[in-house]
């Protein structure tokens, strides 16, 4: 599909492509260059990395944080005992 670059260096994304990619007015897209090709990437950073940290804190993140907190408090108690 061919489009024309305007005198303001703007291009119009054809309607069929906008509909297929569900591009909406005001949506941010990323523009990349690869050799002599321009790539318009519609995937957002959030979509790209969504779920990438899944499971890092186990099945129950709240329990993980409580355990870390308890461990920290125990450590602090031992340090306080050494200071006395």
C-alpha positions as CSV (number, residue, x, y, z in Angstrom):
1,X,0.0,0.0,0.0
2,X,1.4,3.4,-0.9
3,X,0.8,6.7,0.8
4,X,2.0,10.2,0.1
5,X,4.2,12.3,2.4
6,X,2.7,15.8,2.8
7,X,4.8,19.0,2.8
8,X,4.7,18.8,6.6
9,X,6.2,15.3,6.4
10,X,2.9,13.7,7.5
11,X,1.3,10.5,6.2
12,X,-2.2,9.2,6.5
13,X,-2.6,5.6,7.7
14,X,-5.1,4.0,5.3
15,X,-8.6,3.3,6.9
16,X,-8.3,-0.4,6.3
17,X,-5.0,-0.6,8.2
18,X,-6.4,1.6,11.0
19,X,-9.4,-0.6,11.4
20,X,-7.3,-3.9,11.3
21,X,-4.9,-2.6,13.9
22,X,-7.7,-0.8,15.9
23,X,-5.7,2.5,15.9
24,X,-7.7,5.3,17.6
25,X,-7.3,9.1,17.3
26,X,-4.7,10.3,19.9
27,X,-3.2,6.8,20.3
28,X,0.6,6.8,20.7
29,X,2.6,4.7,18.2
30,X,6.3,4.1,17.9
31,X,8.2,4.8,14.7
32,X,11.4,2.8,14.1
33,X,13.7,2.6,11.2
34,X,15.2,-0.6,9.9
35,X,17.5,-0.1,6.9
36,X,15.3,1.8,4.4
37,X,12.0,0.7,6.0
38,X,9.9,2.7,8.4
39,X,8.0,0.6,11.0
40,X,5.0,1.9,12.9
41,X,4.6,-0.2,16.0
42,X,1.2,0.0,17.7
43,X,2.0,-2.2,20.7
44,X,2.4,-0.2,23.8
45,X,5.2,-0.6,26.4
46,X,2.6,-1.9,28.8
47,X,1.3,-4.5,26.4
48,X,4.9,-5.5,25.6
49,X,5.9,-6.2,29.2
50,X,2.6,-7.1,30.8
51,X,2.9,-10.2,32.8
52,X,6.7,-10.3,32.6
53,X,7.0,-10.2,36.3
54,X,4.3,-12.8,36.9
55,X,5.3,-15.2,39.6
56,X,8.3,-13.3,40.8
57,X,6.9,-13.1,44.3
58,X,5.3,-16.6,44.2
59,X,1.6,-17.4,44.3
60,X,0.8,-14.9,47.1
61,X,2.6,-11.6,46.9
62,X,1.1,-10.4,50.2
63,X,2.4,-13.4,52.0
64,X,5.9,-12.9,50.4
65,X,5.9,-9.3,51.6
66,X,4.8,-10.3,55.2
67,X,7.6,-12.9,55.3
68,X,10.2,-10.3,54.2
69,X,8.9,-7.9,56.8
70,X,9.1,-10.6,59.5
71,X,12.6,-11.5,58.4
72,X,13.6,-7.9,58.6
73,X,12.2,-7.5,62.1
74,X,14.1,-10.6,63.3
75,X,17.2,-9.2,61.8
76,X,16.7,-5.9,63.5
77,X,16.1,-7.6,66.9
78,X,19.4,-9.5,66.5
79,X,21.2,-6.2,65.7
80,X,19.6,-4.5,68.7
81,X,20.7,-7.4,70.9
82,X,24.3,-7.0,69.7
83,X,24.3,-3.3,70.5
84,X,23.1,-3.8,74.1
